[in-house]
Amino acid sequence: MLIRIATTNDTSGNPRRGWLSVTAAGQPLRWIEEGYLGSAAIAGIDDGETMAIHVQPKEYKRLQSVGVNAQLRQEAGL
């Protein structure tokens, strides 16, 4: 499942949007930065189960970190 996470643009006007990939049980797997790509960022990854939430910037950074850390743990074989 993919969860689209979005918040306000940063102070330079750059978008802060990304996708958190999670298992059916909600375990984070990885973070996919969307930026200006839109849905093209998840081309070939989308499993048809998606949802979107809009969060405060602080929560966006936390969720982004959760996804990145999960991906790093997976790559390290932990």
Protein Blocks (a to p, Z undefined) as FASTA:
>chain_A
ZZdddddddfkopacdddddddfkopafbdcdfklnmmmlmgokagoiacdddddfklmm
mmmmmmmmmmmmmmnoZZ
